[in-house]
Amino acid sequence: MADHPGADAASISAALRWPLVVVEQLLSDLEQQGMIAPPTRH
């Protein structure tokens, strides 16, 4: 497993990237439904 040091960083970045995408998707869906107010737009 230590043969590819870059693979760990890539897997970690990928593992951290998909929850962010899911959270952003959920937030956008909630904004469209009017459940929450957009934090940037008033």
CHARMM-style PDB file with segment names, atoms N, HN, CA, C and O in Angstrom:
ATOM      1  N   MET     1       0.833  -1.206   0.000  1.00  0.00      PROA
ATOM      2  CA  MET     1       0.000   0.000   0.000  1.00  0.00      PROA
ATOM      3  C   MET     1       0.864   1.252   0.000  1.00  0.00      PROA
ATOM      4  O   MET     1       0.420   2.319  -0.422  1.00  0.00      PROA
ATOM      5  N   ALA     2       2.098   1.121   0.473  1.00  0.00      PROA
ATOM      6  HN  ALA     2       2.459   0.253   0.816  1.00  0.00      PROA
ATOM      7  CA  ALA     2       2.997   2.271   0.555  1.00  0.00      PROA
ATOM      8  C   ALA     2       3.754   2.474  -0.757  1.00  0.00      PROA
ATOM      9  O   ALA     2       4.595   3.366  -0.864  1.00  0.00      PROA
ATOM     10  N   ASP     3       3.451   1.645  -1.749  1.00  0.00      PROA
ATOM     11  HN  ASP     3       2.768   0.920  -1.663  1.00  0.00      PROA
ATOM     12  CA  ASP     3       4.145   1.764  -3.028  1.00  0.00      PROA
ATOM     13  C   ASP     3       3.717   3.023  -3.773  1.00  0.00      PROA
ATOM     14  O   ASP     3       4.498   3.596  -4.532  1.00  0.00      PROA
ATOM     15  N   HSD     4       2.481   3.450  -3.555  1.00  0.00      PROA
ATOM     16  HN  HSD     4       1.846   2.984  -2.938  1.00  0.00      PROA
ATOM     17  CA  HSD     4       1.961   4.626  -4.249  1.00  0.00      PROA
ATOM     18  C   HSD     4       1.524   5.676  -3.228  1.00  0.00      PROA
ATOM     19  O   HSD     4       0.369   5.677  -2.801  1.00  0.00      PROA
ATOM     20  N   PRO     5       2.434   6.569  -2.833  1.00  0.00      PROA
ATOM     21  CA  PRO     5       2.097   7.588  -1.826  1.00  0.00      PROA
ATOM     22  C   PRO     5       1.050   8.570  -2.336  1.00  0.00      PROA
ATOM     23  O   PRO     5       0.286   9.131  -1.550  1.00  0.00      PROA
ATOM     24  N   GLY     6       1.015   8.781  -3.655  1.00  0.00      PROA
ATOM     25  HN  GLY     6       1.636   8.326  -4.293  1.00  0.00      PROA
ATOM     26  CA  GLY     6       0.065   9.730  -4.213  1.00  0.00      PROA
ATOM     27  C   GLY     6      -1.357   9.179  -4.223  1.00  0.00      PROA
ATOM     28  O   GLY     6      -2.324   9.939  -4.271  1.00  0.00      PROA
ATOM     29  N   ALA     7      -1.480   7.844  -4.177  1.00  0.00      PROA
ATOM     30  HN  ALA     7      -0.694   7.227  -4.138  1.00  0.00      PROA
ATOM     31  CA  ALA     7      -2.810   7.239  -4.224  1.00  0.00      PROA
ATOM     32  C   ALA     7      -3.591   7.583  -2.960  1.00  0.00      PROA
ATOM     33  O   ALA     7      -4.805   7.784  -3.010  1.00  0.00      PROA
ATOM     34  N   ASP     8      -2.895   7.651  -1.829  1.00  0.00      PROA
ATOM     35  HN  ASP     8      -1.910   7.488  -1.788  1.00  0.00      PROA
ATOM     36  CA  ASP     8      -3.585   7.971  -0.573  1.00  0.00      PROA
ATOM     37  C   ASP     8      -4.153   9.384  -0.626  1.00  0.00      PROA
ATOM     38  O   ASP     8      -5.297   9.616  -0.234  1.00  0.00      PROA
ATOM     39  N   ALA     9      -3.356  10.316  -1.108  1.00  0.00      PROA
ATOM     40  HN  ALA     9      -2.427  10.127  -1.426  1.00  0.00      PROA
ATOM     41  CA  ALA     9      -3.814  11.704  -1.183  1.00  0.00      PROA
ATOM     42  C   ALA     9      -4.982  11.815  -2.163  1.00  0.00      PROA
ATOM     43  O   ALA     9      -5.932  12.561  -1.923  1.00  0.00      PROA
ATOM     44  N   ALA    10      -4.909  11.080  -3.253  1.00  0.00      PROA
ATOM     45  HN  ALA    10      -4.137  10.475  -3.448  1.00  0.00      PROA
ATOM     46  CA  ALA    10      -5.978  11.133  -4.253  1.00  0.00      PROA
ATOM     47  C   ALA    10      -7.261  10.541  -3.686  1.00  0.00      PROA
ATOM     48  O   ALA    10      -8.347  11.086  -3.886  1.00  0.00      PROA
ATOM     49  N   SER    11      -7.130   9.418  -2.975  1.00  0.00      PROA
ATOM     50  HN  SER    11      -6.248   8.976  -2.812  1.00  0.00      PROA
ATOM     51  CA  SER    11      -8.324   8.784  -2.408  1.00  0.00      PROA
ATOM     52  C   SER    11      -8.929   9.654  -1.319  1.00  0.00      PROA
ATOM     53  O   SER    11     -10.150   9.739  -1.185  1.00  0.00      PROA
ATOM     54  N   ILE    12      -8.057  10.305  -0.533  1.00  0.00      PROA
ATOM     55  HN  ILE    12      -7.065  10.235  -0.641  1.00  0.00      PROA
ATOM     56  CA  ILE    12      -8.545  11.186   0.534  1.00  0.00      PROA
ATOM     57  C   ILE    12      -9.260  12.389  -0.066  1.00  0.00      PROA
ATOM     58  O   ILE    12     -10.336  12.768   0.399  1.00  0.00      PROA
ATOM     59  N   SER    13      -8.678  12.985  -1.082  1.00  0.00      PROA
ATOM     60  HN  SER    13      -7.804  12.678  -1.460  1.00  0.00      PROA
ATOM     61  CA  SER    13      -9.300  14.155  -1.711  1.00  0.00      PROA
ATOM     62  C   SER    13     -10.624  13.759  -2.358  1.00  0.00      PROA
ATOM     63  O   SER    13     -11.591  14.519  -2.319  1.00  0.00      PROA
ATOM     64  N   ALA    14     -10.665  12.566  -2.953  1.00  0.00      PROA
ATOM     65  HN  ALA    14      -9.879  11.949  -2.984  1.00  0.00      PROA
ATOM     66  CA  ALA    14     -11.903  12.092  -3.570  1.00  0.00      PROA
ATOM     67  C   ALA    14     -12.952  11.824  -2.498  1.00  0.00      PROA
ATOM     68  O   ALA    14     -14.128  12.133  -2.685  1.00  0.00      PROA
ATOM     69  N   ALA    15     -12.529  11.253  -1.380  1.00  0.00      PROA
ATOM     70  HN  ALA    15     -11.573  11.002  -1.228  1.00  0.00      PROA
ATOM     71  CA  ALA    15     -13.458  10.945  -0.291  1.00  0.00      PROA
ATOM     72  C   ALA    15     -14.000  12.224   0.332  1.00  0.00      PROA
ATOM     73  O   ALA    15     -15.128  12.253   0.824  1.00  0.00      PROA
ATOM     74  N   LEU    16     -13.191  13.286   0.308  1.00  0.00      PROA
ATOM     75  HN  LEU    16     -12.275  13.263  -0.092  1.00  0.00      PROA
ATOM     76  CA  LEU    16     -13.645  14.561   0.869  1.00  0.00      PROA
ATOM     77  C   LEU    16     -14.456  15.356  -0.147  1.00  0.00      PROA
ATOM     78  O   LEU    16     -15.238  16.233   0.218  1.00  0.00      PROA
ATOM     79  N   ARG    17     -14.261  15.041  -1.423  1.00  0.00      PROA
ATOM     80  HN  ARG    17     -13.625  14.328  -1.719  1.00  0.00      PROA
ATOM     81  CA  ARG    17     -14.922  15.829  -2.464  1.00  0.00      PROA
ATOM     82  C   ARG    17     -16.388  15.432  -2.609  1.00  0.00      PROA
ATOM     83  O   ARG    17     -17.242  16.307  -2.761  1.00  0.00      PROA
ATOM     84  N   TRP    18     -16.703  14.137  -2.566  1.00  0.00      PROA
ATOM     85  HN  TRP    18     -16.010  13.427  -2.443  1.00  0.00      PROA
ATOM     86  CA  TRP    18     -18.091  13.749  -2.839  1.00  0.00      PROA
ATOM     87  C   TRP    18     -19.069  14.188  -1.761  1.00  0.00      PROA
ATOM     88  O   TRP    18     -20.199  14.537  -2.103  1.00  0.00      PROA
ATOM     89  N   PRO    19     -18.703  14.194  -0.455  1.00  0.00      PROA
ATOM     90  CA  PRO    19     -19.663  14.725   0.532  1.00  0.00      PROA
ATOM     91  C   PRO    19     -19.941  16.205   0.297  1.00  0.00      PROA
ATOM     92  O   PRO    19     -21.063  16.666   0.508  1.00  0.00      PROA
ATOM     93  N   LEU    20     -18.934  16.950  -0.135  1.00  0.00      PROA
ATOM     94  HN  LEU    20     -18.023  16.575  -0.307  1.00  0.00      PROA
ATOM     95  CA  LEU    20     -19.136  18.377  -0.408  1.00  0.00      PROA
ATOM     96  C   LEU    20     -20.117  18.556  -1.559  1.00  0.00      PROA
ATOM     97  O   LEU    20     -20.972  19.440  -1.525  1.00  0.00      PROA
ATOM     98  N   VAL    21     -19.990  17.720  -2.568  1.00  0.00      PROA
ATOM     99  HN  VAL    21     -19.295  17.001  -2.596  1.00  0.00      PROA
ATOM    100  CA  VAL    21     -20.899  17.799  -3.716  1.00  0.00      PROA
ATOM    101  C   VAL    21     -22.318  17.462  -3.283  1.00  0.00      PROA
ATOM    102  O   VAL    21     -23.279  18.100  -3.712  1.00  0.00      PROA
ATOM    103  N   VAL    22     -22.440  16.441  -2.418  1.00  0.00      PROA
ATOM    104  HN  VAL    22     -21.659  15.923  -2.069  1.00  0.00      PROA
ATOM    105  CA  VAL    22     -23.764  16.031  -1.932  1.00  0.00      PROA
ATOM    106  C   VAL    22     -24.385  17.136  -1.089  1.00  0.00      PROA
ATOM    107  O   VAL    22     -25.573  17.433  -1.218  1.00  0.00      PROA
ATOM    108  N   VAL    23     -23.569  17.748  -0.221  1.00  0.00      PROA
ATOM    109  HN  VAL    23     -22.605  17.507  -0.117  1.00  0.00      PROA
ATOM    110  CA  VAL    23     -24.079  18.821   0.639  1.00  0.00      PROA
ATOM    111  C   VAL    23     -24.525  20.011  -0.202  1.00  0.00      PROA
ATOM    112  O   VAL    23     -25.582  20.591   0.046  1.00  0.00      PROA
ATOM    113  N   GLU    24     -23.718  20.372  -1.196  1.00  0.00      PROA
ATOM    114  HN  GLU    24     -22.859  19.901  -1.397  1.00  0.00      PROA
ATOM    115  CA  GLU    24     -24.081  21.502  -2.055  1.00  0.00      PROA
ATOM    116  C   GLU    24     -25.366  21.193  -2.825  1.00  0.00      PROA
ATOM    117  O   GLU    24     -26.207  22.069  -3.024  1.00  0.00      PROA
ATOM    118  N   GLN    25     -25.505  19.944  -3.253  1.00  0.00      PROA
ATOM    119  HN  GLN    25     -24.821  19.232  -3.092  1.00  0.00      PROA
ATOM    120  CA  GLN    25     -26.716  19.553  -3.978  1.00  0.00      PROA
ATOM    121  C   GLN    25     -27.935  19.661  -3.076  1.00  0.00      PROA
ATOM    122  O   GLN    25     -28.986  20.150  -3.490  1.00  0.00      PROA
ATOM    123  N   LEU    26     -27.783  19.196  -1.826  1.00  0.00      PROA
ATOM    124  HN  LEU    26     -26.929  18.799  -1.490  1.00  0.00      PROA
ATOM    125  CA  LEU    26     -28.900  19.256  -0.879  1.00  0.00      PROA
ATOM    126  C   LEU    26     -29.257  20.704  -0.565  1.00  0.00      PROA
ATOM    127  O   LEU    26     -30.435  21.051  -0.477  1.00  0.00      PROA
ATOM    128  N   LEU    27     -28.247  21.547  -0.395  1.00  0.00      PROA
ATOM    129  HN  LEU    27     -27.290  21.265  -0.466  1.00  0.00      PROA
ATOM    130  CA  LEU    27     -28.503  22.954  -0.087  1.00  0.00      PROA
ATOM    131  C   LEU    27     -29.224  23.636  -1.243  1.00  0.00      PROA
ATOM    132  O   LEU    27     -30.150  24.420  -1.029  1.00  0.00      PROA
ATOM    133  N   SER    28     -28.805  23.341  -2.445  1.00  0.00      PROA
ATOM    134  HN  SER    28     -28.053  22.705  -2.618  1.00  0.00      PROA
ATOM    135  CA  SER    28     -29.447  23.953  -3.612  1.00  0.00      PROA
ATOM    136  C   SER    28     -30.893  23.478  -3.719  1.00  0.00      PROA
ATOM    137  O   SER    28     -31.779  24.253  -4.078  1.00  0.00      PROA
ATOM    138  N   ASP    29     -31.128  22.210  -3.409  1.00  0.00      PROA
ATOM    139  HN  ASP    29     -30.408  21.580  -3.117  1.00  0.00      PROA
ATOM    140  CA  ASP    29     -32.496  21.683  -3.462  1.00  0.00      PROA
ATOM    141  C   ASP    29     -33.361  22.349  -2.410  1.00  0.00      PROA
ATOM    142  O   ASP    29     -34.518  22.676  -2.673  1.00  0.00      PROA
ATOM    143  N   LEU    30     -32.810  22.556  -1.215  1.00  0.00      PROA
ATOM    144  HN  LEU    30     -31.870  22.291  -1.001  1.00  0.00      PROA
ATOM    145  CA  LEU    30     -33.574  23.193  -0.142  1.00  0.00      PROA
ATOM    146  C   LEU    30     -33.884  24.640  -0.499  1.00  0.00      PROA
ATOM    147  O   LEU    30     -34.971  25.138  -0.205  1.00  0.00      PROA
ATOM    148  N   GLU    31     -32.930  25.314  -1.132  1.00  0.00      PROA
ATOM    149  HN  GLU    31     -32.047  24.910  -1.370  1.00  0.00      PROA
ATOM    150  CA  GLU    31     -33.150  26.707  -1.523  1.00  0.00      PROA
ATOM    151  C   GLU    31     -34.264  26.784  -2.562  1.00  0.00      PROA
ATOM    152  O   GLU    31     -35.090  27.696  -2.528  1.00  0.00      PROA
ATOM    153  N   GLN    32     -34.283  25.824  -3.486  1.00  0.00      PROA
ATOM    154  HN  GLN    32     -33.612  25.083  -3.514  1.00  0.00      PROA
ATOM    155  CA  GLN    32     -35.314  25.826  -4.525  1.00  0.00      PROA
ATOM    156  C   GLN    32     -36.684  25.556  -3.907  1.00  0.00      PROA
ATOM    157  O   GLN    32     -37.692  26.076  -4.385  1.00  0.00      PROA
ATOM    158  N   GLN    33     -36.727  24.751  -2.855  1.00  0.00      PROA
ATOM    159  HN  GLN    33     -35.908  24.328  -2.467  1.00  0.00      PROA
ATOM    160  CA  GLN    33     -37.994  24.426  -2.207  1.00  0.00      PROA
ATOM    161  C   GLN    33     -38.435  25.535  -1.258  1.00  0.00      PROA
ATOM    162  O   GLN    33     -39.577  25.554  -0.800  1.00  0.00      PROA
ATOM    163  N   GLY    34     -37.512  26.466  -0.967  1.00  0.00      PROA
ATOM    164  HN  GLY    34     -36.585  26.451  -1.339  1.00  0.00      PROA
ATOM    165  CA  GLY    34     -37.862  27.576  -0.094  1.00  0.00      PROA
ATOM    166  C   GLY    34     -37.788  27.202   1.377  1.00  0.00      PROA
ATOM    167  O   GLY    34     -38.325  27.913   2.226  1.00  0.00      PROA
ATOM    168  N   MET    35     -37.120  26.078   1.688  1.00  0.00      PROA
ATOM    169  HN  MET    35     -36.684  25.500   0.998  1.00  0.00      PROA
ATOM    170  CA  MET    35     -37.013  25.649   3.081  1.00  0.00      PROA
ATOM    171  C   MET    35     -36.073  26.559   3.851  1.00  0.00      PROA
ATOM    172  O   MET    35     -36.323  26.894   5.009  1.00  0.00      PROA
ATOM    173  N   ILE    36     -34.976  26.958   3.187  1.00  0.00      PROA
ATOM    174  HN  ILE    36     -34.773  26.685   2.247  1.00  0.00      PROA
ATOM    175  CA  ILE    36     -34.010  27.840   3.833  1.00  0.00      PROA
ATOM    176  C   ILE    36     -33.730  29.026   2.929  1.00  0.00      PROA
ATOM    177  O   ILE    36     -33.925  28.951   1.716  1.00  0.00      PROA
ATOM    178  N   ALA    37     -33.274  30.117   3.519  1.00  0.00      PROA
ATOM    179  HN  ALA    37     -33.115  30.178   4.504  1.00  0.00      PROA
ATOM    180  CA  ALA    37     -32.949  31.301   2.729  1.00  0.00      PROA
ATOM    181  C   ALA    37     -31.488  31.233   2.292  1.00  0.00      PROA
ATOM    182  O   ALA    37     -30.625  30.863   3.087  1.00  0.00      PROA
ATOM    183  N   PRO    38     -31.204  31.582   1.053  1.00  0.00      PROA
ATOM    184  CA  PRO    38     -29.819  31.620   0.571  1.00  0.00      PROA
ATOM    185  C   PRO    38     -28.991  32.575   1.414  1.00  0.00      PROA
ATOM    186  O   PRO    38     -29.402  33.718   1.612  1.00  0.00      PROA
ATOM    187  N   PRO    39     -27.845  32.151   1.914  1.00  0.00      PROA
ATOM    188  CA  PRO    39     -27.039  32.978   2.818  1.00  0.00      PROA
ATOM    189  C   PRO    39     -26.416  34.186   2.132  1.00  0.00      PROA
ATOM    190  O   PRO    39     -26.131  35.191   2.783  1.00  0.00      PROA
ATOM    191  N   THR    40     -26.200  34.094   0.814  1.00  0.00      PROA
ATOM    192  HN  THR    40     -26.431  33.278   0.285  1.00  0.00      PROA
ATOM    193  CA  THR    40     -25.508  35.174   0.108  1.00  0.00      PROA
ATOM    194  C   THR    40     -26.490  36.179  -0.467  1.00  0.00      PROA
ATOM    195  O   THR    40     -26.197  37.374  -0.514  1.00  0.00      PROA
ATOM    196  N   ARG    41     -27.660  35.708  -0.907  1.00  0.00      PROA
ATOM    197  HN  ARG    41     -27.898  34.738  -0.868  1.00  0.00      PROA
ATOM    198  CA  ARG    41     -28.632  36.593  -1.538  1.00  0.00      PROA
ATOM    199  C   ARG    41     -29.717  36.984  -0.557  1.00  0.00      PROA
ATOM    200  O   ARG    41     -30.185  36.153   0.221  1.00  0.00      PROA
ATOM    201  N   HSD    42     -30.123  38.259  -0.589  1.00  0.00      PROA
ATOM    202  HN  HSD    42     -29.743  38.934  -1.221  1.00  0.00      PROA
ATOM    203  CA  HSD    42     -31.177  38.738   0.318  1.00  0.00      PROA
ATOM    204  C   HSD    42     -32.328  39.291  -0.506  1.00  0.00      PROA
ATOM    205  OT1 HSD    42     -33.324  39.748   0.055  1.00  0.00      PROA
TER     206      HSD     42
END
